[in-house]
Amino acid sequence: MATEAALAFGGNLGDPVAAFAAALIALRRHPAVRLGQLSPVYRTPPWGKIDQPEFLNMAARIETTLTADDLLTLCLELERAGGRERRERWGPRTLDIDILTYGETVIDRPGLQIPHPRIAERAFVLAPLAQILPAKLIGGRTVAALLEAIADETIRRDDAATDRLKRLLAQ
């Protein structure tokens, strides 16, 4: 039986839109994943470590027969294929893929926490997620309500990046 999951994509080095497209195409081709709705791409200021370029962020809804652990392994493989090097926490990156939700499952152990532990404080995650799963409950509140509570005007939709992503995915 397939589980609905939500993934967050982010990047601020190289060509994040191309990295998103490559990862999404790989997900679309994976036999245990069905790629669903995609959010628009958002342009967001850095978080945590602020002396770095702006990020591009988006979210994707998938259905998968992979376990949460196997989905994490796949996401880490896609990050590595996208040139990700883990050098510093919250530092610049070519591609970051986080599992935001995995059905109604709650996992809290080293290396895997679902729902993502800081989702409710990160508008750059909630803004794209609210485009694809606004009614999804996280901690008893909807994604839309969580976003409304921390709305941030510095997080803005990037229509040019969204259009480019659509073109790359259509090739």
N, C-alpha and C positions, 0 to 999 in steps of 0.2 A: 504494500500500500504506500502511496506517495504522501509525502509531508510537504506542506507549504512552508517555505522559508523566505526570509528577506535578507538581502545582502546589500551592504554599503560599499561603494567604490570611491576612492579618493586618490589624488595625486597632484604634485606640484613641480615635478622635474620632468624634463624631456617633453613628451607629447602625451599628456594624460588622456586626451580623447582617443588617440590611437591605441593606447594601452587598455582603456576601457573596452574599446571595440574588439581587440584581440581576445581579451578575457571573456567577453560576452559571446563571441563566436565559438570559443572553446567550450563554454558552458552549453551553448545551443547544440553542439555536436556530441556532447557526452551522452552515452546511452542511458544513464541513470538520472538525467536532469532534463526537465522541460522548462525552457525559458519563458517567463510570463511577461507581465507588464513592466515597462521601464519608466523611471521618472525622467523629467528633464534634467539637464546638467545645470548645476549651480556653481557660482563663483563665490568663494568664501575666504575670509581672512584666516591666517594660521591660528591654531589653537594650541595652547600649552607652551610651545616655543615660538615666539612671535617674530623673530628676526630671520624670516624666510619668505619666499614668494607666496602669493595667494594660492589656494587650492581650488581644484575643480572637484565636485562631489556629485554623486548620483546614487540611486537605489534601484534594485531589481527584485522582482518577485519571481521565485522559481517554485517548481514542484520537483521533489527528488525522492528516490528510493534509497539514497545513501543515508547512512547513519550520520548523526551530527559530527562524530569524530572523522568519518570519511569525507564529509563535506569540508571540514576544516582542512584536512590534508589536501584536498583538491584546491581550495582557495590559496593555500600556501604555495602549491605548485604553480598556480597561475601567477601569483605575485613574483615568484622567482623567474618565470618565463618572461614576465614584463620588466625585468631588470631590477627588482626590489633588492636592496641591500639594507639590512637592519643594523644601523650604526648608532642611532641615538633615539631615545624615546621622544615621540612627537616631532621628530625631525623631518626634513624633506624626504620625499620618496617619489618614485616613478609610478607605483601602483600599490594601493592598500585595499584589501578586500576583507571586510568584517562580516561575520554572521550576526545579524541583528536579532532575528527571531528564527525559531525552528518549531513550527507548529505551536503547541501550547507548552512545550517542554521548557523546564527551568533546569539549567545546569550551572553549578557553581563549584568549579574545581580548578586547580592550577592548569593554565593553558587553554581552558575553554569555559567561558561564562556566557550563558544565553538566558534571557535577553542580554544584549551587550550592557555591561555594568554602568556605563556613564551615558546611556542613551537619553535619559530624561534631562540632562544638562547640556546637551549638544544640539543647538539649533541647526548646525550644518549637517547633521544626520537626520533630524526630524523633518526638516523642510522637504527633502526629496522623498523620504518615507511617507510623509503625509499625502503626497501626490498619488501613491499607489496603494496605500493601506491606511487611510485616515481613521477608520473605525477600529483598527486593531488595538486590543487592550494590552497595555504594558503596565504592570504594577497597579492594575485597577483603573487606569485612565486611558482614554483613547490617544492615539498618536496625535490627532488634531488638537486635542485639549493640552497635551504636553507641549506641543509647538506654540500654541497660543500663550501659554504661561511664560515662555522665554523668547518670544518672537524677537528677531534681530534684523534690522533693516540693512545691515552690512552683508547679509546673505541674500544674494540676488540670482535670479534665473539668468542663464547665459544661453540665449536663443541661438546664437551663431554656433556655439559648441554643440548644442543639442541637434541642430540641423546637420552639422558635420558628422556627428555620431550616427545619426540615421542613415546618412549616405554611405558611411563605412560599413554599416551592418547590412546594407542592401547589396553590396558588391558580391 
